[in-house]
Amino acid sequence: MNNQPRVNMRTVESDELPACSRCGQRVTMLVDMSRWGRGLAELCRTCDQNRPARAAWLNLLASGKLADADQLTEADMDQAKQLWAACLIDVLSAGPLGLPLQGPPSGKDAGL
């Protein structure tokens, strides 16, 4: 059995997502890293295109391939799991200069 902490995700409207602290564009995804002793991590299609693991995950999200659960194959899910795992490892291993981290917004869900 896998005892690793799970990341719960939820979809939010894009206007609920903040501007990227690095480039000012709206972030694509916020990741709550508090289970690993970190704050919120921003995933931005503009800023993270030079990070292969993050870019692959964000490109999969943008493709819409995961949007229709009825059309997902086991291979699609396996690919998504592998890309997400690589992205998460990259985010967790980022140094202080690699990815701005911030505490969760006060009194509001973190947007995951």
C-alpha positions in Angstrom: 0.0 0.0 0.0 1.3 3.5 -0.8 1.5 5.7 2.3 2.6 8.8 0.4 0.6 11.9 1.0 -1.9 12.5 -1.8 -2.6 15.8 -3.5 -6.3 16.6 -3.7 -7.2 18.6 -6.8 -10.2 20.6 -7.7 -11.1 22.7 -10.7 -11.6 26.4 -10.3 -12.6 29.1 -12.7 -9.6 30.9 -14.2 -10.7 34.2 -12.8 -10.3 32.7 -9.3 -6.6 32.1 -9.9 -4.1 34.8 -9.0 -1.5 36.5 -11.2 1.8 34.8 -11.4 4.3 36.5 -9.1 7.0 36.0 -11.7 5.4 37.3 -14.9 2.0 38.8 -14.0 0.0 36.4 -16.2 -2.7 34.3 -14.6 -1.3 31.1 -13.1 -2.6 27.8 -14.6 -2.5 25.9 -11.3 -1.8 26.4 -7.6 -0.3 23.4 -5.7 -0.8 23.3 -1.9 2.6 22.0 -0.7 1.7 22.2 3.0 1.8 18.5 3.4 5.5 18.7 2.6 6.2 21.7 4.8 5.9 24.3 2.0 3.2 26.9 1.0 1.5 27.3 -2.3 3.4 26.7 -5.5 2.4 28.5 -8.7 2.4 26.6 -12.0 2.5 29.1 -14.9 2.4 28.2 -18.6 4.7 31.1 -19.4 7.3 30.8 -16.7 7.4 27.0 -16.4 7.9 26.2 -20.1 11.6 25.9 -19.5 11.0 23.3 -16.8 10.4 20.1 -18.8 8.4 18.2 -16.1 6.2 21.2 -15.3 5.7 22.0 -19.0 4.7 18.5 -19.8 2.0 18.5 -17.1 0.7 22.0 -18.0 0.6 21.0 -21.7 -1.4 17.9 -20.8 -3.9 20.0 -18.9 -4.1 22.5 -21.7 -4.7 19.7 -24.3 -8.1 19.0 -22.7 -7.3 15.3 -22.8 -8.2 14.9 -19.2 -11.5 16.8 -19.4 -13.7 14.0 -20.5 -13.5 11.2 -17.9 -15.7 8.9 -20.1 -13.1 9.1 -22.9 -10.0 8.4 -20.8 -8.2 5.2 -21.3 -6.0 3.4 -18.8 -3.0 4.5 -20.9 -4.2 8.1 -20.6 -4.4 7.8 -16.8 -1.0 6.2 -16.6 0.5 9.0 -18.6 -1.2 11.6 -16.5 0.0 10.0 -13.3 3.6 9.8 -14.6 3.6 13.5 -15.7 2.0 14.7 -12.5 4.6 12.7 -10.4 7.5 14.2 -12.4 6.0 17.7 -12.0 5.4 17.3 -8.3 9.0 16.1 -7.8 10.3 19.1 -9.7 8.2 21.5 -7.7 9.3 19.9 -4.4 12.9 20.0 -5.3 12.8 23.6 -6.4 15.2 25.9 -4.5 14.0 29.2 -3.2 14.9 30.9 -6.5 13.2 28.2 -8.6 9.6 28.7 -7.7 8.0 31.4 -5.6 6.1 29.8 -2.7 3.6 31.6 -0.6 1.3 30.8 2.3 -2.3 29.9 1.6 -4.8 32.8 1.2 -6.3 33.6 4.5 -9.9 32.5 4.9 -10.2 31.0 1.4 -9.6 27.6 -0.2 -6.2 27.3 -1.8 -7.6 26.8 -5.3 -6.7 23.1 -5.7 
